[in-house]
Amino acid sequence: MRWLIEIGAGRRPSRGAARLTTVRSAVIAHTHGAMARADRTHLFGRHTMNIDRPMADSSGLTRRGFMHSSAALAAALAAGGVVLPAVSRAAAPAKGTLKVGVIGCGGRGRGAAANILAASPDTEVVALGDIFPERVATALSQLAKLDPGQASRVKVTQDRCFTGFDSYAGVLGAGVDVVILATPPGFRPAHFEAAINAGKHVFMEKPVAVDPAGVRRVIEAARAAKDKSCSVVAGTQRRHEVCYHEAKKRIDDGAIGDVVGASVYWNQGGLWKVDPRSEWSDMEWQIRNWLYFAWLSGDHIVEQHVHNLDIGAWYLGDHPVSCSGMGGRQVRTAPEYGHVFDHFAVEYEYAGGRRMHSYCRQIDGCTSRVEEIIHGTKGYARLSQFGTAEIHGQNAWKWRGEQTDPYTQEHVDLVASITGTGPYLNHGERIAESTLLAIMGRMSAYTGKTVSWKQAMESRLDLTPPAMEFGPLPTPPVPVPGREPLV
Ligand SMILES: NC(=O)c1ccc[n+]([C@@H]2O[C@H](COP(=O)([O-])OP(=O)(O)OC[C@H]3O[C@@H](n4cnc5c(N)ncnc54)[C@H](O)[C@@H]3O)[C@@H](O)[C@H]2O)c1
């Protein structure tokens, strides 16, 4: 088995940016669980199923389109069917085969379904849900192409395929034990809450909200999950890499002296976009082009940079007192880019004068940088996904251990939590707080105001549109710092 895993974007770039770029990448050859890495040239932003953001679908969602897509779905159905912190467990662990449902069958939904099948032979994917029928059909046909050992455990029947805004409810009611939540994050709080109310174990992609109201909803549901012994794992895969844990252990033992701050980066080129079509309502277009609408993605500081902010939060061991950010929209100014920014820089201030500096940019033709630096009084650590962990200074060290695929590892850890063969995991509150970290940075950059953690946590800001239905939904104005109100 062989995976091509790319460092950096993990996303499909904008069409103009789809070029051969020599950046560090890893080809991980997997032989009986052992992995080796090598450098090579690759198409930046092209992905495996694990980290892909697929080509956005080009078909429309008129009523006719729905029926046509449903036929495609029927045809696809006919064709084929680390050591982590523990929390005490109240109920007995699950036994037997775990039945998995997927809500949001795009790049990550399909990737995570493949990952959980790879993580344990005692898993089956039995239900799929997506707002768009053709996405379910694509997921079915792609899952049928997995290794036979995994494809044979895709047991999705037509009556367990669900489409539309309420497809999540169909999946939750289809006899599943575990759900993968992989829609755009604007829907995550409602889907997570419903999953926990239904007593399901959850793998949910980051980020888990786009506004403070959503963050609070996730925190509450995560607390309820604890009472019900529902396992919850978030798609922050760096937390499932041994190298990050090894570096943390060394830093906790004083390898870089006192930790005084962090610098975190996700700077890359532009991503894909979907142009509007006359047959699509505003709502349909926005959901298909979701990266560029804050109510769906949270803007890229939330949608993508949350990974690096989450690592900063982990290593600083705290949340900030306040932050002050700036940003804007220098290049992606056309209407098809909705109303989001293309660059942000935020200073987070922590108790005791510690600081985290955060930078994220999605602009073609600029230097790419995706990593986290932890600063100490006696040195610093450099960390990056897929096995980079180094300490510089008097206690210099470099991680040279075996690298596992973190996208599969997060499901190995989830299954161990559910079955009781590993510690009980509930990442709900933690990922909600990391999501708020990103949201408060966006709030500060949009408004030009300093934002305290307390203000962000208690904010009334709720970006949910007035009605969850296909119809008119104007693009909000691009925020102008100094004029945008801080809610
Ligand atoms: N951990 C990672 O490295 C990583 C990488 C990529 C994406 N992600 C995250 O995964 C999530 C999904 O991203 P993606 O790249 O798969 O996007 P995508 O556009 O490929 O897939 C999203 C899917 O959700 C569906 N959807 C939209 N609204 C829905 C609704 N209300 N109900 C049901 N289905 C709905 C869409 O039709 C689409 O098929 C995002 O939160 C993203 O930030 C994480």
The ligand as a MOL file (V3000), in Angstrom:
LIG
                    3D

  0  0  0     0  0            999 V3000
M  V30 BEGIN CTAB
M  V30 COUNTS 44 48 0 0 0
M  V30 BEGIN ATOM
M  V30 1 N -7.9450 17.8160 8.9650 0
M  V30 2 C -7.5970 18.2330 7.7790 0
M  V30 3 O -6.4370 18.2020 7.3720 0
M  V30 4 C -8.6450 18.7520 6.8530 0
M  V30 5 C -8.3810 18.8460 5.4890 0
M  V30 6 C -9.3960 19.3310 4.6530 0
M  V30 7 C -10.6110 19.7260 5.1970 0
M  V30 8 N -10.8170 19.6330 6.5390 0 CHG=1
M  V30 9 C -12.1170 20.0320 7.1290 0
M  V30 10 O -13.0960 19.0790 6.7600 0
M  V30 11 C -14.3590 19.7010 6.5820 0
M  V30 12 C -14.8650 19.3990 5.1820 0
M  V30 13 O -13.9150 19.8700 4.2530 0
M  V30 14 P -13.7800 19.2020 2.8030 0
M  V30 15 O -12.4440 19.6020 2.3040 0
M  V30 16 O -14.1310 17.7700 2.8740 0 CHG=-1
M  V30 17 O -14.9040 20.0280 2.0190 0
M  V30 18 P -15.7600 19.5110 0.7540 0
M  V30 19 O -16.3740 20.7090 0.1420 0
M  V30 20 O -14.9240 18.6210 -0.0770 0
M  V30 21 O -16.8800 18.6040 1.4460 0
M  V30 22 C -17.9200 19.1140 2.2280 0
M  V30 23 C -19.1350 18.2690 1.9200 0
M  V30 24 O -20.1810 18.6250 2.8140 0
M  V30 25 C -21.3930 18.6760 2.0590 0
M  V30 26 N -22.3370 19.5250 2.7850 0
M  V30 27 C -22.3950 20.8790 2.8020 0
M  V30 28 N -23.3690 21.2770 3.6390 0
M  V30 29 C -23.9690 20.1620 4.1270 0
M  V30 30 C -25.0470 19.9230 5.0210 0
M  V30 31 N -25.7100 20.9320 5.6110 0
M  V30 32 N -25.3870 18.6480 5.2830 0
M  V30 33 C -24.7410 17.6190 4.6960 0
M  V30 34 N -23.7140 17.7820 3.8270 0
M  V30 35 C -23.3240 19.0400 3.5680 0
M  V30 36 C -20.9650 19.2110 0.7070 0
M  V30 37 O -21.9060 18.9550 -0.3050 0
M  V30 38 C -19.6540 18.4890 0.5030 0
M  V30 39 O -19.8260 17.2520 -0.1450 0
M  V30 40 C -14.1290 21.1890 6.8630 0
M  V30 41 O -14.4290 21.4840 8.1860 0
M  V30 42 C -12.6460 21.3710 6.6370 0
M  V30 43 O -12.1040 22.4300 7.3740 0
M  V30 44 C -9.8750 19.1350 7.3630 0
M  V30 END ATOM
M  V30 BEGIN BOND
M  V30 1 1 1 2
M  V30 2 2 2 3
M  V30 3 1 2 4
M  V30 4 1 4 5
M  V30 5 2 4 44
M  V30 6 2 5 6
M  V30 7 1 6 7
M  V30 8 2 7 8
M  V30 9 1 8 9
M  V30 10 1 8 44
M  V30 11 1 9 10
M  V30 12 1 9 42
M  V30 13 1 10 11
M  V30 14 1 11 12
M  V30 15 1 11 40
M  V30 16 1 12 13
M  V30 17 1 13 14
M  V30 18 2 14 15
M  V30 19 1 14 16
M  V30 20 1 14 17
M  V30 21 1 17 18
M  V30 22 2 18 19
M  V30 23 1 18 20
M  V30 24 1 18 21
M  V30 25 1 21 22
M  V30 26 1 22 23
M  V30 27 1 23 24
M  V30 28 1 23 38
M  V30 29 1 24 25
M  V30 30 1 25 26
M  V30 31 1 25 36
M  V30 32 1 26 27
M  V30 33 1 26 35
M  V30 34 2 27 28
M  V30 35 1 28 29
M  V30 36 1 29 30
M  V30 37 2 29 35
M  V30 38 1 30 31
M  V30 39 2 30 32
M  V30 40 1 32 33
M  V30 41 2 33 34
M  V30 42 1 34 35
M  V30 43 1 36 37
M  V30 44 1 36 38
M  V30 45 1 38 39
M  V30 46 1 40 41
M  V30 47 1 40 42
M  V30 48 1 42 43
M  V30 END BOND
M  V30 END CTAB
M  END
